[in-house]
């Protein structure tokens, strides 16, 4: 039930901006998605955490994403992840395109494609670490200080 609700919420918010997505600057689009999806997840009483990549990797680029918990499943929600693929625009703030880096990791191709196509992907902790490491190629995924338990303990991101 929660899993389907999460997918519907992401689809609703993605569809709201499909006609004017290009009007957002890249940093602004992730904030719009995170705020609106988070609001709907809260209304549906679904456990979730809104995070920024700079909480975990060394970057001054502001990018928000959500971790949502359904019964026995965890989802990474990032409908604007496609901006980090080589789409003909200039690479800024990163040594390599994060999507290209993620695709070289275990499950990375699946995660990247689902984030771009659907805005969310079911993930493990290792998958989230690989996603985060894709933004800072100098950092190894196993060195990233992230865990689902830590999110629940700190509860500062909810």
C-alpha positions as CSV (number, residue, x, y, z in Angstrom):
1,X,0.0,0.0,0.0
2,X,2.7,2.5,1.0
3,X,4.9,1.5,-1.9
4,X,2.1,2.3,-4.4
5,X,1.3,5.6,-2.6
6,X,4.9,6.7,-2.8
7,X,5.0,6.0,-6.6
8,X,1.7,7.9,-7.1
9,X,2.9,10.9,-5.1
10,X,6.1,11.1,-7.2
11,X,4.1,10.8,-10.4
12,X,1.7,13.5,-9.4
13,X,4.5,16.0,-8.6
14,X,6.5,15.1,-11.7
15,X,3.4,15.7,-13.9
16,X,2.8,19.1,-12.3
17,X,6.1,20.4,-13.7
18,X,6.4,18.6,-17.0
19,X,5.3,21.6,-19.1
20,X,7.5,24.1,-17.4
21,X,10.4,22.1,-16.0
22,X,12.9,24.0,-18.1
23,X,12.1,27.3,-16.4
24,X,13.7,26.1,-13.1
25,X,17.4,26.5,-12.6
26,X,18.8,23.0,-11.9
27,X,19.2,23.7,-8.1
28,X,15.7,25.0,-7.9
29,X,14.0,22.0,-9.4
30,X,15.2,19.6,-6.8
31,X,14.0,21.9,-4.0
32,X,10.5,22.1,-5.7
33,X,10.3,18.3,-6.0
34,X,11.6,17.6,-2.5
35,X,9.3,20.1,-0.8
36,X,6.2,19.1,-2.6
37,X,6.8,15.4,-2.5
38,X,7.7,15.6,1.2
39,X,4.5,17.5,2.0
40,X,2.4,14.8,0.3
41,X,4.4,12.0,2.0
42,X,3.7,13.7,5.3
43,X,0.0,13.9,4.6
44,X,0.0,10.2,3.8
45,X,1.9,9.5,7.0
46,X,4.8,7.9,5.2
47,X,8.2,8.0,6.9
48,X,10.7,10.0,4.8
49,X,13.8,12.1,5.1
50,X,14.7,15.1,2.9
51,X,18.5,15.3,2.5
52,X,21.1,17.2,0.6
53,X,24.1,15.6,-1.1
54,X,26.4,18.1,0.7
55,X,25.5,16.4,4.0
56,X,27.5,13.4,2.8
57,X,30.0,14.4,0.1
58,X,32.3,17.3,-0.4
59,X,30.5,19.7,-2.7
60,X,29.1,23.2,-2.5
61,X,26.4,22.2,-5.0
62,X,22.9,22.2,-3.4
63,X,20.9,19.1,-4.4
64,X,18.0,17.7,-2.4
65,X,16.6,14.1,-2.5
66,X,14.4,12.0,-0.4
67,X,14.6,8.7,1.3
68,X,11.1,7.2,1.9
69,X,10.4,4.1,3.9
70,X,7.6,1.7,3.0
71,X,7.0,-1.6,4.7
72,X,10.2,-3.6,4.1
73,X,11.2,-1.3,1.2
74,X,13.2,1.9,1.0
75,X,13.0,4.3,-1.9
76,X,15.4,6.9,-3.2
77,X,13.4,9.8,-4.7
78,X,15.2,12.2,-7.0
79,X,13.0,13.3,-10.0
80,X,15.6,15.8,-11.1
81,X,18.5,13.4,-11.3
82,X,18.6,13.6,-15.1
83,X,20.3,17.0,-14.9
84,X,23.4,15.1,-13.8
85,X,23.7,13.2,-17.1
86,X,25.6,14.3,-20.2
87,X,22.8,16.0,-21.9
88,X,24.8,18.5,-24.0
89,X,25.1,21.1,-21.3
90,X,28.3,22.1,-19.5
91,X,29.5,20.0,-16.6
92,X,29.6,22.2,-13.5
93,X,30.8,21.5,-9.9
94,X,31.6,17.9,-10.6
95,X,34.7,16.1,-11.9
96,X,32.5,13.7,-14.0
97,X,28.8,13.4,-14.8
98,X,27.3,11.8,-11.7
99,X,25.0,9.6,-13.8
100,X,27.9,8.2,-15.7
101,X,29.8,7.5,-12.4
102,X,26.8,5.8,-10.9
103,X,26.3,3.6,-13.9
104,X,29.7,2.0,-13.2
105,X,28.7,0.8,-9.8
106,X,26.8,-2.3,-8.7
107,X,23.1,-1.8,-9.6
108,X,24.1,1.7,-10.7
109,X,22.7,1.4,-14.2
110,X,19.3,0.3,-12.9
111,X,19.2,3.1,-10.2
112,X,20.2,5.8,-12.6
113,X,17.7,4.8,-15.3
114,X,14.9,4.4,-12.8
115,X,15.6,7.8,-11.2
116,X,15.7,9.4,-14.7
117,X,12.6,7.6,-16.0
118,X,10.4,7.3,-12.9
119,X,11.9,9.7,-10.3
120,X,12.5,7.0,-7.7
121,X,14.1,3.6,-7.2
122,X,14.0,1.0,-4.5
123,X,17.4,0.9,-2.9
124,X,19.6,-0.6,-0.2
125,X,22.0,1.3,1.9
126,X,24.8,0.4,-0.4
127,X,22.8,1.7,-3.4
128,X,22.4,5.1,-1.6
129,X,26.1,5.2,-0.8
130,X,26.9,4.6,-4.5
131,X,24.4,7.3,-5.5
132,X,26.0,9.8,-3.1
133,X,29.6,8.8,-4.2
134,X,28.6,9.5,-7.8
135,X,28.7,13.2,-6.9
136,X,32.2,13.1,-5.4
137,X,34.4,10.6,-7.3
138,X,37.3,11.2,-4.8
139,X,35.1,9.6,-2.1
140,X,34.6,5.8,-1.9
141,X,31.0,4.7,-1.3
142,X,32.0,2.6,1.7
143,X,33.5,5.7,3.4
144,X,30.2,7.7,3.2
145,X,28.6,8.1,6.6
146,X,25.1,7.0,5.7
147,X,22.8,4.4,7.1
148,X,19.0,4.0,7.4
149,X,19.4,3.5,11.2
150,X,21.3,6.8,11.5
151,X,18.5,8.6,9.7
152,X,16.0,7.3,12.2
153,X,18.2,8.0,15.2
154,X,19.0,11.6,14.2
155,X,15.6,12.2,12.8
156,X,16.8,15.7,11.9
157,X,16.0,15.4,8.3
158,X,12.4,14.4,8.5
